[in-house]
């Protein structure tokens, strides 16, 4: 079983950048696609982006396309989410999750079998 731990969240100003890390333990993360989700108070969990097991395929929600980039270092068992040009509407708890397979197909929470505990990102104007 894979355990995931996110880090790198914090409070920043609009326009700033943050890099989130998702570190895995227990089993190698290299066989799994990984997704990043976020959930703001009173809102549903939203898929932000995904990355395939090799890093060769990525997906981004329209709301973050061009500003967020996900990458992975399988040797370090870690996946990253680089967030640039942050906006107040990016404020949420961010979660990483491992998919059941090497690529993400349906892009729904049910496709993901392990989750981190989340890290808070707060962007003020």
Secondary structure in CASP SS format (residue, H / E / C, confidence):
PFRMAT SS
TARGET T0000
AUTHOR 0000-0000-0000
METHOD secondary structure of the structure
MODEL  1
X C 1.00
X C 1.00
X E 1.00
X E 1.00
X E 1.00
X E 1.00
X E 1.00
X C 1.00
X C 1.00
X E 1.00
X E 1.00
X E 1.00
X E 1.00
X C 1.00
X C 1.00
X C 1.00
X C 1.00
X E 1.00
X E 1.00
X E 1.00
X E 1.00
X E 1.00
X E 1.00
X E 1.00
X E 1.00
X C 1.00
X C 1.00
X C 1.00
X C 1.00
X C 1.00
X C 1.00
X C 1.00
X C 1.00
X E 1.00
X E 1.00
X E 1.00
X E 1.00
X E 1.00
X E 1.00
X C 1.00
X C 1.00
X C 1.00
X C 1.00
X C 1.00
X C 1.00
X E 1.00
X E 1.00
X E 1.00
X E 1.00
X E 1.00
X E 1.00
X C 1.00
X C 1.00
X C 1.00
X C 1.00
X C 1.00
X C 1.00
X E 1.00
X E 1.00
X E 1.00
X C 1.00
X C 1.00
X C 1.00
X C 1.00
X C 1.00
X C 1.00
X C 1.00
X E 1.00
X E 1.00
X E 1.00
X E 1.00
X E 1.00
X E 1.00
X C 1.00
X C 1.00
X C 1.00
X C 1.00
X E 1.00
X E 1.00
X E 1.00
X E 1.00
X E 1.00
X E 1.00
X C 1.00
X C 1.00
X C 1.00
X C 1.00
X H 1.00
X H 1.00
X H 1.00
X C 1.00
X E 1.00
X E 1.00
X E 1.00
X E 1.00
X E 1.00
X E 1.00
X E 1.00
X E 1.00
X C 1.00
X C 1.00
X C 1.00
X C 1.00
X C 1.00
X C 1.00
X C 1.00
X C 1.00
X C 1.00
X H 1.00
X H 1.00
X H 1.00
X E 1.00
X E 1.00
X E 1.00
X E 1.00
X C 1.00
X C 1.00
X C 1.00
X E 1.00
X E 1.00
X E 1.00
X E 1.00
X E 1.00
X E 1.00
X C 1.00
END
